[in-house]
Amino acid sequence: MPILLECLSHTPLHGYFDPSPDVVMEVERVNAASRERVRAFDPELVVVFAPDHYNGFFYDMMPPFCIGAAATAIGDYKSLAGELPIDADLAKRMADSVLAAEVDVSISYRMLVDHGAAQALEQVTGGLDSYPVVPVFINSVAPPMATLKRSRLLGKAIGEFLKRTGKRVLILGSGGISHEPPVPELAGASLEIAERLIHTGRNLTPEQRNARQERVINAAKAFTAGDAPNMRALNPEWDLAFLNRLQNDLMAVDRMSNEEITRDGGKSAHEIRTWVAAFGALSAFGAYEAQLDFYQPIPEWIAGFACMHAKPLN
């Protein structure tokens, strides 16, 4: 088997504000099963599709997609920090191949990734440097954003490149399903917040970062208590319908508009692009089978939370 896919939701709130112990234990059990599959698969390369939460990418230059030829995890919340082991030449060849497939992508030799990528690597592979890795940023919080169809085509172009490498490749997709945590928006922002979203947010002091994290924790507590009327409710029906499309009719995601995602899933539900790109990469290897390992709406983590794995049929 040349490729294995593992998609999972991430949350910065794990360890800060958790659901009941049995839910946490079940998520940990599912993650342990994922790590065991990956250990047995023994990948030669990991490609992780992940968003950013205004930690590495800002409006001074916000690409829809970016491949990391060198990257460092910042270690926000409780996620790991450090350099990712990237083959810069392979990352560049991947970008060239995607561009040749007429999908626009940028490249970074100084990418910063946050918990969106680092948590997936830790949970599924055991660390940041367990295997060679290429991070692929997909803008999922900062309008304007590419369509789901474009995200699928990005993934497929990367999958076609990966087939030609002959390597055993683990594909990771990291993102929540329905959720709308308190992420600031440029539209209508004060001058201070706007400057933070454009540039200065990459230079937060430890005190500023802690204050930012505390706001998210307090928002989760209010949301769980039903005392956050401005935060959109989780939408299990929409979540499961989306996950079913990934399993049975990937092309159907092309008909999902950005407006629909925001309306039905919430402003941060656009992170489903990472799952779509991951399955796009898998689809380049032909027909596949996908199994939903876990799904539950978890208000404490402000997320429709899911884990899924998939592999080619042949």
N, C-alpha and C positions, 0 to 999 in steps of 0.2 A: 504494500500500500504506500503510494508516494506522498499522500497528503492526509492530514487529520485536522478537523476543525473543532475548536472549542469556543463557544460564545458564552459570555456571562455578564451579568450586571455588576457594576461596582458601586460602592457607597463610601463617602468620606466619614460617615457617621458610625461605622462599625467600631465598637470599643468606646464610643462616646455616649451613644444613646441607642441601646439595643432593644429588639423585641424580646419576647419570652425566651428563656433558655432553650426550649425544645426547638424553636425556629432557628436560633443560632446554631444549635447542634446539627440540625438537618442541612443547613447551608454548608457547614464545615464538612459534613459527611459527603455531600455532593462534590465539594472542591477536592476532597481527598481522593474520590473516585476518578476525578479528572486528572489529578497528578499521577495516579497509577497508570491511566491510559497513556499519558504522555511519556512516562518512564519506560513503559513497554515499547512504545513507538520509537523512542530515541531519536528525536528530530536532529537533522543537521543544520536547520535554519528555522527561526521563528519570525513570522511576520505578524505584528500586532497593529490592528486598526483601532484607533482610539481618538476620543475628543480631547479638548483642552478647556479649562474653566477660567480663562483669563489669567493663566500662570505662565504660559510660554508664548502664546500668540495674542497679539493685540491689534487694534485698529490702525496703528501706524503702517501695518502691512498685513492684511488678513487674507491669506489664500484659502480657496475652498479645500484644496488637498496639498499635502506636503510630505515628501519622503525624507527621512532623516539619514544623512550620511555620517553624522556624528551627533550624539545626544546624551543629555544628562538628566536624570530624574531629580526633581527638586526636594522630594521628601515632605510634601504637605500632608497634614493630618498625621496618620500613623503609617503612611506608605514609606517604602524604602527609598533611599537617596543614593546617587552614585552614577558613574558612567555606564552606558550600555555598550556591550561588545559588538560593534558594528563593522562589517566589511564595507568600507567606503566605496570601493570600486564596484562591488556588487550592487550597492544602493544606487550608484550613479547609472549603472547599466539598466537597472530596473526603471529608473526615471526615463531614460532614453527610450526604453521599450514601450512604456506607457504613452509617451509623447508620439511615438511612431504609430501607435494605435489610435491617434487623434483624440486622446483624452488629456486635457491640460492638467499638469501637476508641477509644483515647484519642488525645490530641493534645499535642504538646510544642512550646513556643516556646523551648526551650533544650536541644535534644537533643544528646547527644554520641555520635558514631559512631566505631567503631574500624576496624581493618583489614578486618573483615567487609564493610563497605560501601565504604571508601576504596580497597581494592585492586581491587575490581570496577570502580569508576569509572575508576581509572587505567589498568587493563589494556584496558578496552573503549572508553573514550572519550578516553583520553589525559591525563586530569587530573580534578580535582575540579570545575572550573568551566568545562568545555568547552561545556556546555549547561545550561539550567535543569533543576533536579532536585527531586524529592520523595523523601526517604528514608522507607521503611516498615519499622519494627522488628518482627521476629517473634521472640518469646521461644523459644529453642531449647536453653537450657542449665539453666534454673532451674525445677524442678518446683514447682507443677503447670503443665502446658503444655496449650494447646488441641490438639484433634485435627487430624489431617491434613485431614479433611473441612472443619473450620472454617477452616483456612488456605486451602483451595481456594475456599470461599465468600467469604472476605475478598478474595482475588484477583479473583474474578468480579465482586464488587460494585465494586471499583476499576476493572475493565475496562469495566463498564457506564457508569461516570462518564466514563472517558476517551473512550469513543465519542462522548459528547455534546459534548466540547470541540472536536471537529473537528481536533485537532492530530495531527501525526505523532509517535508516542510510541515510545520505546525502553523496553522492559521488561527489567530486569536481575534475575536471581536469583543470589544469592551464598552458596554453602555447600558443605561437604564432603559426601561420601556416607558410606560406612562409616568411622568413626574414633572413637577414644576417647582423646584426649590427657589429660594430668593437670590437668583442671579441678576445682577444689575443690567440695565439696557441703556444703549447709547441714546436712543430716542427719548427726549424729555429729561435727560440726566442733567444734574447740576454741573457747573464748570469743573468742580473738583472730581466728581465721579467720571465725567467725560474724559478728563485728562488721565485718570487711572485706567480707563478702558482703552485709551489710545496708546499710552506709553508708560506712565509712571507706576502702573500696577506691577511691573516686573521688578521693581526696586523696593518692595515692601520691607519695612523693618520687622523684626520678630514681634514687636508689640502690635503693629498693624495686622500682621498675619494672624496672630492669636485672636485679635478682636474680630477679624473677618470670620474665622472658624467658629467663634463663640456665637456670632449672629446666626450662622447656619444651624448650630446645635439648638439654640433657643427657638428657631423657627420650626425645627422638627418636633420639639416638645409641644409647641402651640398647635401644630398641625395634627399631631396624634390626639391631643385633648379636644379637638374640634373647635379650636379658638383661633383659626387662621382663615378668615373668610376670603382673603385675597389670593389664597393658594388653591390651585385647581385640584379637585379630588382625583385619586387614582382611578383608572378605568380598566378593570380586569377583562371585560368583554372585548374591548379594543385590543388590549395586549395579546390575548389568546388568538384573536383573529389574525393579527400580524404574525405571530409565531407560526400559525398554521400555514400562512402563505410561504414562509421560509421553508417549511417542510414539504409542501405539496405543489406550490405554484409560484416560484420565485419571480417570474416575469410580471405577476400581478402587482408587485410593489411599484412598478413603473406608473401605475395609475393613481398612486397616492400623492396628493399634492401637499406642498408645504403648509398651505392654509389648513388642510384637513388634519395634518399632524398636530399643529398647534391647538386647533379647536377640540380635538378628541383626546389627544394624549398629553397636551401641555407643552409649554415652551421648551422644556429640556428633553422632551420625547424625541427631538430630532437626533438624539444619540443613536437611534435605531439605524442610522446610516452606517455605523460601524458594523453592525450585524449584516446589513445588506451587502456591504463591500466584502465582508468575509465570505458570505455565501456566493457572491459573484466570483471570487477567486476559486472556490471549490467547484463551481459549475463549469469552469474551464477544463476540468478533468472528466467531464461527462456526468451521467446520472448519479445521484447520491441518495443515501438514506440518512435521515436526521431524527434524533431522539430528544424529546424534551425531558430533561432530568429533574427540573424543579421550576415551579412558578408559584408565586404568592405575592399579593399586594402587601407591602410592609410599610405602614405609615411612619414607623419610627425611623426608617431609612429614606423616607419620602420617595418611594420608588415601587413601581411594578417590577419585581425582582425575579429574574429568570436565569437558568443555565441550560445549555443545549450543546450536544456534540453531534458530529456528522462525519461521514466518510464516503468515498466513492463506492458504487455498487460493484464495480469490477476492479 
